[in-house]
Amino acid sequence: MTIDTYILLVDVTAASSDPVPTSSTAALAISVPQEPSPELSPLAQILGELQELQQNNPAEYKQVTAQIASNLQAAAQTAQTDQNSTAASQLNQLATDFTNALQTGQLPDIQDLAQGLSGAGGQTQSQLAPSAYENNAQSDSLSPSAIILNALSSTEPSAQTLD
């Protein structure tokens, strides 16, 4: 937790019988604890970035969803080759959802996305033992959240010109 300190300067005029009032400045330091800003879940972060792209730059949204679908499909093939059918199935479903999002211009199926990001049975990927996504030495290559966030991070903020 961080603490912000503010200094308050107060002009104090003393009341007295003297015809010329006396004035001085008093300083008061106030410390206010600041709550850490909450971090967004990967699902919220992904949905927020996808929605922003969808609304502000539909052409780039289609490009990014195509890249995500392709990367998810490649990861599903890797998982299948590694005989990791659980991960392959979820990755294939997400690839289908992103392909549909590409074709319709809509967001991918949120329920499938949430399930794919959380892993089997609603557990987070780190809670699965052994995780469907960690049987491969390169676990990020099969992690839906890593695949999607990597594609989203490659997008640059749209340039805005001021007239």
N, C-alpha and C positions, 0 to 999 in steps of 0.2 A: 504494500500500500504506500502510495506517495502522499506527502503532505505539502500543500501549497501554503506559503506564508504571505500575508498581505500586510502592508504598513498603512495605517490610517493616520493622517495628520489632521489635528483638530486645532482650530484657532480658538483660544480661550481668552475671554476678556473678563478681567477681574472687576467686580463691582466694589468701589470703595468711596470714601468721602472725598478723595482727591479729585479736583476738578478735571484732571486729565486721566481717562481710564488707562489702565495698564493692560497690555495685550501680550500674549506669548503663545507659542505653538507647542502642543504636546503630541508626541508620537505614541501610537499604540500598535503593537504587532499582534496580529491574529493568525493563528495557524489553523488550517482547515484540512482534515484528512480527505483525500480523494479516493473514491472507490475505483478499482481497476476497471477499465472498459471491458465489457464482456466480449469474448471471442465468439465469432459465428461458427456454427457447426459446419462441417464440409458441405452438407446438404443445403443449408441456408446460403452459404457462400456461392455454391455452384448455381443454385436457382436464381439468386440475385444477379449474378454476372450474366447468365443466359438471358434473363428477362430484360436486362439493360441493353444487351446486344440486339435482342429481338425487336425492341421498341425503337432504339436509336440508330441502328445500322443493320437492316434486314439482310443486305447482301453479305456482310461479314458474318452475321448469324448463320446463314446457310453454309458459308465456307467452314466455319468452326464446327457446326454440327456434322458436316460431312467428314471432317478430319477426326472428330471424336468417334463417329460410327466406324470409320476405317481402323482406327487404333484399337477400339474395343473388339472388333472382329479379329484382328491380328492376335490380340491377347487371348481371345477365346480359342483360337487355333493352337497357340502355344500351350494353353492349359490342357487342351484335349490331347496333344502330343505327349504331355507329361502325365497323362492319365489322371487328370484332376477334373473329373466330370462336373463336380459341384460348381467350381469356378467357371468352367467353360459354359455351363448352362446359364449362369447369371450374366456373364459377359456377353453371350449371344443375345440374351433378352434385352440388355441395355443397348447393344448395337442396333437391334431392330427398332427399339424406341427412338434412338437418335436418327435412324434412317427415316422413320415416320415423321419426326420433327422437321427434318430437312425438307421432306416432300410437302408437308402441310404448313410450315412456317410457325407451328405452335411449339410450346415447350414439350419436352419428352414427358412420358408418363411419370408423375411424381411418386406414386406408390412403388413402381418398379425401381425408380432411382433410389428411393429411400432404402428399399430392401437390398439393392445391389451395393450401396455404400455401407450398410451396416453388416453385411455378411449373412450367413445362414442363421435362421432362428432368431433374428432380431438382435444378435450380439454384435458388438463392434468387432472389427477385424482383429484387433489386438487381444480380444477375449477368447477367440477360437483357438483350441489347442488340439491337434495342430490346425492352424487356420487353412481354409481352402485356398487362401492367397499366399501362404508362406511355404508351401511345399517346394516352390521354385526358389533357387538361390537369389533370383532377382525379383523379390516380392513386389516392388513397385511396378514392375512390368505387367503384373496381373491385377494390381489394385485399381478398381474403377475410379476411386477418388483421385489417385495420382494421375491416371490417364486423362481424366476430364480436366483436372486443374492444370496439367501441363499444357493442354491444348488452349485453355482459356488464357493462360499466362502469356501465350505467344501473341495474343491480340494486343494491339497498341491502342491507347485511348484515342478516340477520333480527334483529329485536328479541328479546332474551331477558329474561325477567323472573325475578328471584330471589325465591323464596318464603321 
